[in-house]
Amino acid sequence: MPSHQIDVPALPVLLPLGVILMIVVGVLLHRRGRLSTPRLLAGWCAGWYGVAVLGATLLPMHLGWGDGAGGPDLYRLILIPVLEMRPLDFLLNTVMTMPLATVLHVVFGVRSERRVVWTGFLLSLAIESTQLTLLLTLDGNRWADVNDLMSNTLGAWLGYLLLRRFMRSERLSRAVESCSFARTGHGTPAAVR
């Protein structure tokens, strides 16, 4: 059986996805009667953040299958934490997920530290599982790294702590809450707990 290959480029996927998300955000906010310039801009930023994470973690993607494709590059699978850590990757993955707490707060109304950290962990687990599956089944070109799981979770937690610190300022808190999609039922935006 011959080998087959496909290369999925980044920009032709990410740019249309980002534009589609911008439209979806505008439509959803309009339908819910929550459309305002701060919310629209916050939603657009959250959408492009998601697009950037997708691009950073999965694209561009090289996939191969068939007899001539060869086996998976198992050196791309890192299962031993810390000992096989690439420090720059750890730092970049931590920074990548720091905005997650703000996105969760503004778009989804998530205020709990525990929920932010769990979401960061589960998002990272989904990314690493996808990278592992593609590596093992379709000769993917990404790394599946247990250290990324730790650094992404750490980034979500640090982002939460940073957001909580910023929200101590009444002016910043009002600005963030003016962008919030969440309703509290009391006529005032919810604060970080």
C-alpha positions as a Markdown table, in Angstrom:
| # | Residue | x | y | z |
|---|---|---|---|---|
| 1 | Met | 0.0 | 0.0 | 0.0 |
| 2 | Pro | 1.5 | 3.4 | -0.9 |
| 3 | Ser | 2.0 | 6.1 | 1.7 |
| 4 | His | -0.1 | 9.2 | 1.7 |
| 5 | Gln | 0.7 | 12.6 | 3.1 |
| 6 | Ile | -1.1 | 15.8 | 3.8 |
| 7 | Asp | 0.1 | 19.1 | 5.0 |
| 8 | Val | -2.4 | 21.3 | 6.8 |
| 9 | Pro | -1.2 | 24.8 | 6.6 |
| 10 | Ala | -1.8 | 27.3 | 9.4 |
| 11 | Leu | -3.0 | 30.6 | 7.9 |
| 12 | Pro | -5.6 | 29.2 | 5.4 |
| 13 | Val | -7.2 | 27.5 | 8.4 |
| 14 | Leu | -6.7 | 30.0 | 11.2 |
| 15 | Leu | -7.7 | 33.2 | 9.4 |
| 16 | Pro | -11.1 | 32.1 | 8.2 |
| 17 | Leu | -11.7 | 30.5 | 11.6 |
| 18 | Gly | -10.9 | 33.8 | 13.3 |
| 19 | Val | -13.3 | 35.7 | 11.0 |
| 20 | Ile | -16.1 | 33.1 | 11.6 |
| 21 | Leu | -15.6 | 33.4 | 15.3 |
| 22 | Met | -15.9 | 37.2 | 15.1 |
| 23 | Ile | -19.2 | 36.9 | 13.2 |
| 24 | Val | -20.5 | 34.3 | 15.7 |
| 25 | Val | -19.6 | 36.5 | 18.7 |
| 26 | Gly | -21.5 | 39.4 | 17.2 |
| 27 | Val | -24.5 | 37.3 | 16.3 |
| 28 | Leu | -24.7 | 35.7 | 19.8 |
| 29 | Leu | -24.3 | 38.9 | 21.6 |
| 30 | His | -27.0 | 40.6 | 19.5 |
| 31 | Arg | -29.4 | 37.7 | 19.9 |
| 32 | Arg | -29.0 | 37.8 | 23.7 |
| 33 | Gly | -29.4 | 41.5 | 23.8 |
| 34 | Arg | -25.9 | 42.0 | 25.2 |
| 35 | Leu | -24.2 | 43.6 | 22.2 |
| 36 | Ser | -21.9 | 46.5 | 23.2 |
| 37 | Thr | -18.6 | 47.6 | 21.9 |
| 38 | Pro | -16.6 | 46.4 | 25.0 |
| 39 | Arg | -18.3 | 43.0 | 24.9 |
| 40 | Leu | -17.8 | 42.7 | 21.1 |
| 41 | Leu | -14.1 | 43.5 | 21.4 |
| 42 | Ala | -13.7 | 41.2 | 24.3 |
| 43 | Gly | -15.4 | 38.4 | 22.4 |
| 44 | Trp | -13.2 | 39.0 | 19.4 |
| 45 | Cys | -10.1 | 39.0 | 21.5 |
| 46 | Ala | -11.2 | 35.7 | 23.2 |
| 47 | Gly | -11.9 | 34.2 | 19.7 |
| 48 | Trp | -8.5 | 35.2 | 18.4 |
| 49 | Tyr | -6.9 | 33.9 | 21.5 |
| 50 | Gly | -8.5 | 30.5 | 20.9 |
| 51 | Val | -7.3 | 30.7 | 17.2 |
| 52 | Ala | -3.8 | 31.5 | 18.4 |
| 53 | Val | -3.7 | 28.5 | 20.8 |
| 54 | Leu | -4.9 | 26.2 | 18.1 |
| 55 | Gly | -2.2 | 27.5 | 15.8 |
| 56 | Ala | 0.5 | 27.3 | 18.4 |
| 57 | Thr | -0.4 | 23.7 | 19.4 |
| 58 | Leu | -1.6 | 22.0 | 16.2 |
| 59 | Leu | -0.8 | 23.9 | 13.1 |
| 60 | Pro | 0.8 | 23.6 | 10.7 |
| 61 | Met | 0.3 | 19.9 | 10.7 |
| 62 | His | 2.0 | 17.2 | 8.7 |
| 63 | Leu | 0.2 | 13.9 | 8.5 |
| 64 | Gly | 1.2 | 10.6 | 6.9 |
| 65 | Trp | -0.3 | 7.1 | 6.6 |
| 66 | Gly | 0.2 | 3.9 | 4.7 |
| 67 | Asp | 3.0 | 1.4 | 4.6 |
| 68 | Gly | 5.7 | 3.9 | 3.3 |
| 69 | Ala | 4.9 | 6.5 | 5.9 |
| 70 | Gly | 7.2 | 4.9 | 8.5 |
| 71 | Gly | 6.5 | 4.6 | 12.2 |
| 72 | Pro | 5.9 | 7.4 | 14.7 |
| 73 | Asp | 8.8 | 9.5 | 15.8 |
| 74 | Leu | 8.7 | 8.4 | 19.5 |
| 75 | Tyr | 11.3 | 10.9 | 20.5 |
| 76 | Arg | 8.5 | 13.4 | 20.2 |
| 77 | Leu | 6.7 | 11.7 | 23.1 |
| 78 | Ile | 8.0 | 13.0 | 26.5 |
| 79 | Leu | 6.5 | 11.1 | 29.5 |
| 80 | Ile | 9.1 | 11.9 | 32.2 |
| 81 | Pro | 8.3 | 15.2 | 33.8 |
| 82 | Val | 11.0 | 17.7 | 34.6 |
| 83 | Leu | 13.9 | 15.4 | 33.7 |
| 84 | Glu | 13.2 | 15.8 | 30.0 |
| 85 | Met | 11.9 | 19.3 | 30.2 |
| 86 | Arg | 12.7 | 21.9 | 27.5 |
| 87 | Pro | 12.8 | 25.1 | 29.6 |
| 88 | Leu | 11.9 | 27.5 | 26.9 |
| 89 | Asp | 8.9 | 25.4 | 25.9 |
| 90 | Phe | 7.8 | 25.2 | 29.5 |
| 91 | Leu | 7.9 | 29.0 | 29.8 |
| 92 | Leu | 6.1 | 29.6 | 26.5 |
| 93 | Asn | 3.4 | 27.1 | 27.4 |
| 94 | Thr | 2.9 | 28.8 | 30.8 |
| 95 | Val | 2.6 | 32.2 | 29.2 |
| 96 | Met | 0.2 | 30.8 | 26.5 |
| 97 | Thr | -2.4 | 29.8 | 29.0 |
| 98 | Met | -2.2 | 32.9 | 31.3 |
| 99 | Pro | -4.9 | 34.8 | 29.4 |
| 100 | Leu | -7.3 | 31.8 | 29.9 |
| 101 | Ala | -8.5 | 33.0 | 33.3 |
| 102 | Thr | -9.6 | 36.3 | 31.8 |
| 103 | Val | -11.3 | 34.7 | 28.9 |
| 104 | Leu | -13.2 | 32.3 | 31.2 |
| 105 | His | -14.1 | 35.2 | 33.5 |
| 106 | Val | -15.3 | 37.6 | 30.8 |
| 107 | Val | -16.9 | 35.2 | 28.3 |
| 108 | Phe | -18.1 | 32.3 | 30.4 |
| 109 | Gly | -18.6 | 33.9 | 33.8 |
| 110 | Val | -16.1 | 31.5 | 35.5 |
| 111 | Arg | -14.9 | 33.2 | 38.7 |
| 112 | Ser | -13.7 | 30.2 | 40.7 |
| 113 | Glu | -10.0 | 29.5 | 41.0 |
| 114 | Arg | -10.6 | 25.8 | 41.1 |
| 115 | Arg | -12.7 | 25.9 | 37.8 |
| 116 | Val | -10.0 | 28.0 | 36.1 |
| 117 | Val | -7.2 | 25.6 | 37.0 |
| 118 | Trp | -9.3 | 22.5 | 36.1 |
| 119 | Thr | -10.2 | 24.1 | 32.8 |
| 120 | Gly | -6.6 | 24.9 | 32.1 |
| 121 | Phe | -5.7 | 21.3 | 33.0 |
| 122 | Leu | -8.4 | 19.8 | 30.8 |
| 123 | Leu | -7.7 | 22.0 | 27.9 |
| 124 | Ser | -4.0 | 21.0 | 28.1 |
| 125 | Leu | -5.0 | 17.4 | 28.4 |
| 126 | Ala | -7.1 | 17.6 | 25.3 |
| 127 | Ile | -4.3 | 19.3 | 23.3 |
| 128 | Glu | -1.7 | 16.8 | 24.4 |
| 129 | Ser | -4.0 | 13.8 | 23.8 |
| 130 | Thr | -4.7 | 15.1 | 20.3 |
| 131 | Gln | -1.0 | 15.6 | 19.6 |
| 132 | Leu | -0.3 | 12.1 | 21.0 |
| 133 | Thr | -3.1 | 10.5 | 18.9 |
| 134 | Leu | -1.9 | 12.2 | 15.7 |
| 135 | Leu | 1.7 | 11.3 | 16.5 |
| 136 | Leu | 0.9 | 7.6 | 17.0 |
| 137 | Thr | -1.7 | 7.2 | 14.3 |
| 138 | Leu | -0.9 | 9.6 | 11.5 |
| 139 | Asp | 2.8 | 10.3 | 11.9 |
| 140 | Gly | 2.0 | 13.8 | 13.3 |
| 141 | Asn | 4.8 | 16.3 | 13.6 |
| 142 | Arg | 3.9 | 17.7 | 17.1 |
| 143 | Trp | 5.3 | 16.8 | 20.5 |
| 144 | Ala | 3.2 | 15.1 | 23.2 |
| 145 | Asp | 4.8 | 16.3 | 26.4 |
| 146 | Val | 3.8 | 15.8 | 30.0 |
| 147 | Asn | 5.6 | 19.0 | 30.9 |
| 148 | Asp | 3.2 | 20.9 | 28.7 |
| 149 | Leu | 0.4 | 19.6 | 30.8 |
| 150 | Met | 2.1 | 21.0 | 33.9 |
| 151 | Ser | 3.1 | 24.4 | 32.3 |
| 152 | Asn | -0.4 | 25.0 | 30.8 |
| 153 | Thr | -2.1 | 24.3 | 34.1 |
| 154 | Leu | 0.4 | 26.5 | 35.9 |
| 155 | Gly | -0.2 | 29.3 | 33.4 |
| 156 | Ala | -4.0 | 29.1 | 34.0 |
| 157 | Trp | -3.5 | 29.3 | 37.7 |
| 158 | Leu | -1.0 | 32.3 | 37.4 |
| 159 | Gly | -3.4 | 34.0 | 35.1 |
| 160 | Tyr | -6.1 | 33.6 | 37.7 |
| 161 | Leu | -3.9 | 35.1 | 40.4 |
| 162 | Leu | -3.0 | 38.0 | 38.1 |
| 163 | Leu | -6.6 | 38.7 | 37.2 |
| 164 | Arg | -7.6 | 38.6 | 40.8 |
| 165 | Arg | -4.9 | 41.1 | 41.7 |
| 166 | Phe | -6.0 | 43.4 | 38.9 |
| 167 | Met | -9.6 | 43.1 | 39.9 |
| 168 | Arg | -8.7 | 44.7 | 43.3 |
| 169 | Ser | -8.5 | 48.0 | 41.4 |
| 170 | Glu | -12.1 | 49.4 | 41.2 |
| 171 | Arg | -11.3 | 51.1 | 37.9 |
| 172 | Leu | -9.9 | 47.9 | 36.3 |
| 173 | Ser | -12.6 | 45.8 | 37.8 |
| 174 | Arg | -15.3 | 48.1 | 36.3 |
| 175 | Ala | -13.5 | 47.9 | 32.9 |
| 176 | Val | -13.3 | 44.1 | 32.9 |
| 177 | Glu | -16.9 | 43.7 | 34.1 |
| 178 | Ser | -18.2 | 46.1 | 31.3 |
| 179 | Cys | -16.8 | 43.5 | 28.9 |
| 180 | Ser | -18.4 | 40.6 | 30.7 |
| 181 | Phe | -20.9 | 38.4 | 28.9 |
| 182 | Ala | -22.3 | 37.1 | 32.2 |
| 183 | Arg | -25.3 | 38.4 | 34.0 |
| 184 | Thr | -25.5 | 38.2 | 37.8 |
| 185 | Gly | -29.3 | 38.7 | 38.2 |
| 186 | His | -28.7 | 41.7 | 40.6 |
| 187 | Gly | -28.1 | 44.2 | 37.8 |
| 188 | Thr | -24.4 | 44.5 | 38.6 |
| 189 | Pro | -21.6 | 42.4 | 37.2 |
| 190 | Ala | -20.1 | 39.6 | 39.3 |
| 191 | Ala | -16.7 | 40.2 | 40.9 |
| 192 | Val | -13.9 | 37.8 | 41.1 |
| 193 | Arg | -14.2 | 35.7 | 44.2 |
